[in-house]
Amino acid sequence: MLLTSGQISVAISSTVVAIFTFLLFLSGYVLQQQTVHSLQAAIHPKIAPPQIPTTNPVLAKHFGRPPGHSFYDKYLASNRPKGGWAKSAYVQLVRRHVEVCGAIMGFARLEKEESMAQRIIMYPREWDVKPEEGKKRDPHVETSRRLLRKAAKDYRVMLQPIDPIPQAAGSPLTAEEKYPLTNLLSPHHYNRILFLQPSGLILDSTPLDLLFTLPMESPMLGLSAPGLDGERGQPSIILLQPSKQAYQDVVESLPEGAYPDTEFLQRVTMESAPTDSEFHTRLLAETSQLDAESVADFNATKFLDTTAYVHISDPEPEYDILRQEFMRAMPSGKQARKAWESVYARFRDARMNICGLDLQPVEKAVDEGGGKEVIEELK
Ligand SMILES: *[C@@H]1O[C@H](CO)[C@@H](O)[C@H](O)[C@H]1NC(C)=O
């Protein structure tokens, strides 16, 4: 049977597509393996760290903590980030009032554990606008400003107001569209920044500090918790090497005049966050994936002692949801449930202790510009 030229070209192009797909897969796989290896090498370097003088501040800070932690301390004491800690920063981008406290809780933890990296909060510049003569500021804005001032004073956080993306004609922009993640590439002064997706709880900042010292093969690396079947969600930790070039490359590849987070995140190289079985530590966990743990020999105490960052979602931890709903969302395993409840309880307690805020009443939440904003006056 003879093939028509149309059929031949279809056959050829599908072969070409298949070969390219395979090559792409291979190159992706090789890159991924290299990064995994560099991550593993960094988490578990082959060369023993040299002897460290006892006056080293990094070692001193964890004096008295159980062994197992000292590994990171030794590693950090001998491996500084490129350009030093002055060029490394944790950055939080708050776009809604409800997110402010979570960001500050993270920085409170970094201060307590004496992380040497710099700390930045980006917030909407409109919160700085003076109210008109004779008018009072919106109570949400007032609360957020109080918390931001506290972060600057108590936790050495630099406050960076950011300008909104101008609104084109049509529907109003959501908070995410107005203050997109592309802003994370703007602090050019820093060699590396680390962004934690809200909301979450830092349980141990030292393994996070270590991420500033890792080699990076792309200017944007996203880490997600190792999920079920290698399934990968959104990155809960993003490492960025900001530069004018990186910013320009990303912005030019986005649709004209818009900076959608979903498109931005597609340009982030994704990795599974490393776990270290020898030291029983994990960098990152997701509350929404704790159910997957219920089958294994999961131990809640151990989980809470050895995880660096827990990303909390479904439900969002800032809201005071009904007990039945909370129970429905819980994982089924006994130990996983214990860990889950403890993470939510710690978040709630820190919200009160650090920010003086109760949970947000969820009944009063209205959908405004695609997100939750609460009418109820904040305390
Ligand atoms: C979990 O681990 C801790 C020590 O890390 C141990 O004391 C405890 O008995 C363990 N719990 C269970 C249920 O295995």
PDBQT file of the ligand as one rigid body, heavy atoms in Angstrom, charges set to zero:
ROOT
HETATM    1  C1  LIG A 401       7.250   8.315  68.606  1.00  0.00    +0.000 C 
HETATM    2  O1  LIG A 401       8.633   8.640  68.782  1.00  0.00    +0.000 OA
HETATM    3  C2  LIG A 401       8.953   9.073  70.079  1.00  0.00    +0.000 C 
HETATM    4  C3  LIG A 401      10.417   9.451  70.086  1.00  0.00    +0.000 C 
HETATM    5  O2  LIG A 401      10.758  10.165  68.959  1.00  0.00    +0.000 OA
HETATM    6  C4  LIG A 401       8.671   7.971  71.081  1.00  0.00    +0.000 C 
HETATM    7  O3  LIG A 401       8.938   8.434  72.390  1.00  0.00    +0.000 OA
HETATM    8  C5  LIG A 401       7.213   7.558  70.977  1.00  0.00    +0.000 C 
HETATM    9  O4  LIG A 401       6.957   6.459  71.829  1.00  0.00    +0.000 OA
HETATM   10  C6  LIG A 401       6.852   7.188  69.549  1.00  0.00    +0.000 C 
HETATM   11  N1  LIG A 401       5.428   6.952  69.464  1.00  0.00    +0.000 N 
HETATM   12  C7  LIG A 401       4.886   5.918  68.821  1.00  0.00    +0.000 C 
HETATM   13  C8  LIG A 401       3.411   5.824  68.837  1.00  0.00    +0.000 C 
HETATM   14  O5  LIG A 401       5.558   5.099  68.244  1.00  0.00    +0.000 OA
ENDROOT
TORSDOF 0
